[in-house]
Amino acid sequence: MSVAAPSSAGSGHAAETLTALFYLSMLYVIAAILTAAMAYQYFNHEIPCPLCLLQRLALFGICFGIIRNFRSGYSDRNTGWSILFTLFLLFVSVRQTLINIYPRPGHAYVGSAVFGIHMPVWCVLIAAATLVAFGLKLTVLGGDHRFEGRKPAGALATLATAGAIYVVALCALNVASVLVQCGVDSCRTSGYRLLGGVQD
């Protein structure tokens, strides 16, 4: 008499739930990082430099891939976008860290340190941690092609929608802020160009 193999439906559902929780955690952590960066900008009057703005762009790009997974369904292609933006974040932050490794007049780190570490160095650590997280996710949970086209449901869907709306609002605020800071010219850390704070 043959013995039926145990159904894998339960484990598949658990893997899908864990995948959703992984992406939700990443989305909310990055949203918190972006919120902190913008809070420092507005409340501590620390205007971001061009490389800092590129790092923000990379963080929003990582979120873009995650939100695509929530909106159009899980796909390795969407995750690929997040990984590419993570690599972009790593390249930009490493470049800025190397430029400022020996601070000199006119080239010192922009902004205050958090726990003794400046934002470019934090971004190197964030990018490395994100790549490790993606690697562990692929190793433990596998690729997203198993859940192709599926989306989070129930409470997970609510959290995904709330996180996506918040990140999109942050992105819109950041775009408006960059326009005020830079106008259609180069970005400076001395003030907001459209508010008359930049003298060329």
N, C-alpha and C positions, 0 to 999 in steps of 0.2 A: 504494500500500500504506500503510495507516494504522499509525502507531507507537503502541503502548500506553503510556499514561501511567504513570510510575513509581508503585509502590505507596506509599501513605502509612502503611502499617502500622508500618514501622520508626520513622518520625518520631513517630507517635502513641505508640508504646511509650516512646520517649525522653522525650516530653513528660510522660507519666504518671509515669515514674521521677523526673524532675526535680521534678514536683509533690510527690511523696512526700518527696523530700529537702528541699524547701523547708519543708514543714510539720514535718518531723522537726527540722530546724535551729531553726525558730522555737520548737517545743515545748521543746527541750533548753536553748535560750538563756534562755527565760522561767523554766524550772525552776531554772536556775543563779541567776538574779536573785532568785527567791523564797527559794532556799536561803541566799543571802548575807544577805538581809534578816532571815531568822529566826536566822541565826548571830549577827548583830549584836545581835539582841534577847536571845538566851540567853547569849552569852558576853561581850558588852559591857554587858549590863544596860540596853539601850536599849529601853524599852517604847514601842510604837507609839501614836501619837495616832489619834483617830477617822478623820481624813482619810487617814492612812497605811494604816489598815485597809481603807478603801474602795479605795485604790489596789491593795492586795493582792487584794481581791475582783475588781477589773477584770482583773488579770493572770491570775487563775484563770479568769475568764470567757473570755479569749482562748484559753487552753488548752482550755476546754470545747468550743469550736467545732472546734478542731483534732482533739481526741480523738473527737468525733462523726464527723469525716471518716474516721478510722481504724476506728472500730467499726461504723458503719452504712453506710459507703461515701461516696465523694466527693459533695458536693452544694454548690451555690452557697448554699443556705440555711444550711448549717453555717458556711461561710466568712462569711456575713452576720453570724452571731452574734459571731464573732471581731472583725469590723470594728466592730460596735456597742459591744462592750466596750472596744475600743481608743479609740473616741471618748469613752467614759465615763472612761477613764483620763486622757485628755487634759484633759477638763473639770475633773476633780477636782484633778489635779496643777497645772494652771494657776491654779486658785482658791487652792490652798494657797501656791503660789509668790508670787502677788500679795499675799496676806495677810501674808506674811513678808518681803516685799521690803525693808521697812525694819524689821528686828527691833527689838522693844521689850519691856520687861519683861512676862513672861507670854505673849508671842506669838512668841518666838524659835523658830528651827528646832529640831525635835526630832531628837536623834541627831547623830552625828558626820558630817563631810563625807568623801566618798570622792573622792580626787584633787581636793580643793578644792570639790566640788559636793555639795550636800545631796540627799537622796533625792527630794523633790518635783520638783526641777529635773531630776534624772536621769529621773524618770518622764515629764516633758514631752518629753525627748529620746527616751526609749524609745517613747512613743506616736507621735511624729512619724516615727521610723525604721520603726516597724511599719506605719504607713499608707503610707509610701514603698515598703516591701517588698511590701505587698499590691498597690499600684499597678503596680510593676515586674513582679510575677508575672502579673497580669492582662494587661499589655501584651505580655509576652514569651511566656508559656505559655498564655494564654487562660483562660476560665472552667472551672470544674470540671464543668459539665454534660456535657462530652464524655466524662467517665469516670463518669457517674452510676451509683452503686451499687457501683462497684469498690472494692477495698481493696488496701493494700500486700500483697505476698507475699514469701515467703522471709525473707532477712535483714532487709529493711525492715519486715516484719510483726513480727519479733522486737523490733527497736528501738522500733517504735511501741508495742507492748504494754508493754515495760519502761518507756518514758517515761511512758505513761499511768498505770501502777501507781504510779510514783514521785510524779507530780503529785497523784494521788488521796490518797496517804499524806501528802504535804505539806499538802494541803487539810484532811484530818482532824486533823492535828497543829495546824494554825492555828486550826481551829474550837474545839478543846479549849483552846488557849491563850487565845483571846478570851473563852471562858466563864470561865476562871480570872481573867483580867484584869478583866472587866466584870461578871460575874455577870448579874443581870437589871436592872442599873442603868446609869448612864452610864459610859463608859470614861475612865479617867484615866491619865496617864503617870507618876504618883507611885508606883505600886505595883500589885500584883495584889489585887483586891478580896477574892477568896475565900481569900487567904492572909493577910488582915488587914493588907495594906500600904496601904490607902486609908482616910484619915480624912475623913469628910464634915463 
